[in-house]
Amino acid sequence: MAYQLIHADCFDWMDDQNDASVTAIVTDPPYGVKEYTDIELEKQRKGKGGIWRIPPSFDGHARQALPRFSVINDDPQERENVYAYFLAWGKKAMRLLVPGGHLFIASTPLLSDIVSMAMREAGFERRGEIIRVVSTLRGGDRPKGAEIEFSETSVIPRGMWEPWGLYRKPLSEKTVAENLRKWNAGALRRENTNVPFCDLFPSQKTPKIERQIAPHPSIKPQGFLRRLVYASLPLGKGTILDPFAGSGSTLAAAAFFGLDSIGIEKDAVFYKMAVAAVPKLASLYPKALSHDRKMENDPGSGADLQFSSDFLREQA
Ligand SMILES: C[S@@+](CC[C@H](N)C(=O)[O-])C[C@H]1O[C@@H](n2cnc3c(N)ncnc32)[C@H](O)[C@@H]1O
């Protein structure tokens, strides 16, 4: 498996890399920006105070702290900070990507507009949005303190999907075909030759087995990430970067297909977690097949893939 995990701040690391040195970026950045600072992570690990949300224990089981995206939503200064953060990051990402390279970036319906403006300003073309259909258990509540009086209302929709912004660095060549020949980038890989790449992905909560291997508070499921990393290299050639690697789940998904990847994680605890987790996550579901046939009946299997590693090896 050709992957490299690096313990560093991605802003610094990216500055040291050559222009046009990665083919795709698949990443899930910190949205609260504050949530993954050393101070807030320390509070999260102690389970006390700070801006992490501790979900109510409605069935006797203690739940992991969740990032609280809503803390920044109403404050113009915080919105400005998020914009500035993603603009600075987006410019670095633009420089590193090859022309035609795609960026898949996880977001939230409350903030994807800000990220989108920052990415455009950084020079990216917006190429749409991938919808990961998954219940987040956020929102949907009645007005606080007046739940009975206004029992027929929800203050904000219950989250049932997660947007992943899709961006592309402009082509350097006249056509997509020429760009693909020169840079191995510019398009998205199909899972099946007869079906175009589609932007709606039925998904699931990250299965328990994956959360046990890597108990990161924001871990994404292999079933979903495998589909993204696969699509991100249109010819199956090049390097995928995840600058906010967390548990290493993107690298594990790339390793499943034998694709090259680099992950950067600045937190020492998560970095060590990722070092141990990547090979284990990559070896899960070795024969995962059709998600349309299996997912509804077997939501914990992580089998939401329309292809298997064997199938892909045959295509190579
Ligand atoms: C939302 S989590 C990613 C979780 C990941 N998708 C997974 O499945 O495990 C964001 C990660 O980025 C890391 N991070 C935050 N700022 C960073 C930076 N400047 N450089 C590198 N990593 C950073 C955080 O420590 C956190 O692990």
The ligand as an ORCA input file, in Angstrom:
! r2SCAN-3c Opt
* xyz 0 1
  C     -13.135     16.620     10.662
  S     -11.676     15.823     11.143
  C     -11.346     14.646      9.842
  C     -11.835     13.264     10.173
  C     -11.561     12.276      9.074
  N     -12.369     12.546      7.904
  C     -11.822     10.840      9.534
  O     -12.636     10.151      8.880
  O     -11.224     10.433     10.502
  C     -10.461     17.059     10.859
  C      -9.056     16.651     11.282
  O      -8.149     17.662     10.860
  C      -7.151     17.819     11.853
  N      -6.604     19.168     11.653
  C      -7.151     20.360     12.021
  N      -6.374     21.371     11.592
  C      -5.328     20.805     10.940
  C      -4.194     21.329     10.260
  N      -3.985     22.644     10.183
  N      -3.333     20.470      9.687
  C      -3.528     19.120      9.743
  N      -4.564     18.570     10.393
  C      -5.459     19.397     10.975
  C      -7.900     17.626     13.162
  O      -7.018     17.274     14.223
  C      -8.875     16.506     12.797
  O      -8.346     15.240     13.085
*
